[in-house]
Amino acid sequence: MITTQQGKLYKTMILAALVSLVLFFSFQTTVYSSDIPEVRVAISLQQNFLELSFDSGYNLVNAEEDVPLALPGGKYKLSNANGLIEILDGQGHCLGLYSDPLYLEPFSEETSGSSFFSIDNACYGQKYRGMLEIFLDGGTLRAINILDPESYLKGVLPREMPPSWGDYGGMEALKAQAVAARTYALDNMNRQRHDNFHLCDTQHCQVYAGIGCETENTNRALEETRGEILTFNSNIIELFYHATNGGYTELPQNVWTSSLPCYAAVPDPFDDPSNPLGLSNFTEHSYARWETEVPLNALGFLLADGRTGENAVERVYVASVFPSGRVQELVIRGTEGQTVSLFKEKARTALGLKSQLYTVDDEPKSSVWIVSRLYGAEKKEHFSGLKGKCARDGYNTLRTLDEGSYVVQGKEAKGSVPYLSLTIKGLGWGHGIGMSQNGAYNRSKAGQVYEEILSFYYPGTEMEKIY
Ligand SMILES: [Zn+2]
């Protein structure tokens, strides 16, 4: 027999379930209209659990049961419990074990636009818009932020270009970067570089840091270019950009192997550190001109016989350059006459240089180098004031050192070793293909609009508004 009170309770429960169900389905169909693609971004977690918190209520929806678990504002911890997902509240009480996938969604459609949740153990950001899918991938807990591309890009753009540029005449550069980031993201989504999600939140796909990094300038740049991407023959282009080109753009085939449409190798007076146009408010990128010293003996491993030591390399010279001045072939000659050629990008990366646009001082000079040959832990020495000097790390990669102090470890670590070194002078930072961010900034300050900026760096492309 059902008492009146019990009957009321059952009715309320059934009603609540129905309302939740209606809300669930209406949320699915109305928040993301069919013509706007949904972006699935994997949030990198610091541990194999998920620490969630939010102020207002969210529903946790399990696809099988269809009845949401209503979570009021607070803290929650989700973790793998033998193939199920265990949910603990802020006091450590277990709220249940659920099979995956689970979806974290705002209570109602009205609040979905303004509500956000935090992932307290996220690596690159904390507060996020949209919803979250949670599932187990071979025992690893995955958190996938599902949201519309514009909301996603709001958490990307500030990490790609300084938002403050917008306050100094650079709004059109931010808008050009907004179109570039959108084009890059949508192209990347089509490439399916990941299983189960479109994009990761690291540099591999573009750093995404959620709401915490959003700024007024970058949000405005996105709003004013909403849905706009660059296409060629109606296809999204494979888009590249970089920090500063040193005064000349580059073709993909002069850096890698294959060519692509929509790229050109032409002078860029708006990013040439000599400022040939005499612009009064010209900004020179801090890496537009650089100089580094490379010890000859550190290049011995590049020789075919892998000889190292003081007398392995005799000379290093540029054998040919592209019209831009970027190195096409760099030759390393050993003391026994053996030579090795490094082509294109290798002529930059093997030496750990900022760009491929450089010259080598042919006369080696004597320098002092800090060398660590073995990566052991027996001997440690501190060195400081090494900015601009070169050293091999434990992975045998040559790098230019930044300001700071260093610890040298290893059985054969030597504090001061005199070696012959080369002076290399270069221009630019990055591959030089496509848009130079610094060039875009100078163009914006000189009055160019973002369409002009993009058509210079991506000639032949069209701007298409896809939503
Ligand atoms: Zn990725």
Residues whose N, C-alpha, C, O or C-beta is under 5 A from the ligand:
A	BS01	ZN	L199 C200 H204 C205
